[in-house]
Amino acid sequence: MTLGEKIYQLRRRENLTQADLGDIIGWSDSRIGAYERGEIKHPHQESVLKIAAAFNMSYDEFMTNVEV
C-alpha cells in the first residue's frame, strides 16, 4: 500500500476528515489530501512521524506494509 492509502485507511478508521487530521497535526486539509492522492511521494521523516503520532503509532508501526 502507498503512504497515501495508509493515511486514508487510518483516517477513515478513526472517522476523521482531512480537516480533522490536519488540525491534529497542524497542517491544512489540502496538504493531507496531497499525501492521500500521492502527490507527496517522498516526505521528510519528521512529517511521517507527525502523522504516525496522530494515530498513536510509532514510525515503524505506521510504515508497516507501506511501499517506499
N, C-alpha and C positions, 0 to 999 in steps of 0.2 A: 504494500500500500504506500501511497505517496504521503509526504508530510501533510499536505492539504487535506487529503482524505482522513488522516488520523485526527487532525484538528476538528474537522467537520463531524466525524463519528463521536468523538468525546464531547463536543459541544452539544450535539443533539441528545446524547445520552443524559447529559446534565440539564437538559431543557433550557439551554441558554441561547439567546440570539447573538448575532455577531456583535451587536452593540453592547450586550451584557458582558461578553468576554472581553471586548475592548475596554470597557470600564474597569474591569478587574485588573487588566494588565497595564492600562494607561495608554492604550492605542486607540485609533479610530476604527470604526466598523469597516471602513473601506480597506484598511490595512489587513484586518482579519480576512476579509473577502479575497484580497490579493493572495494571501497564503493558501486559502482553500481552493482557489482557482489554479494554483500552481504558477502564478506569475512571479512569486518569490521562490526561487529554486535552491538557493544556497544561503540560507540565513546565517547570521552570526550565532555562535553557540550561546551567547548571552540572551538572544531572542528566544531560542528554543528553551532555555532554562526558565524564562518568564512564563512561557506557555505551559510547560510541564508543571511549574509551581501552581499555576491557576487551577490545575486539575489534581493537585496534591500528589504529584508523581515526581520521582527522580528523573534526571536526564535519561538514564539507562532504561528505566521503565517506559518512559514516553517513547523512546526511539525503537523499542522492540517492534519488530515487523515493519519498520519504516525503511523504504528503499532510499539509499543515499547515492 
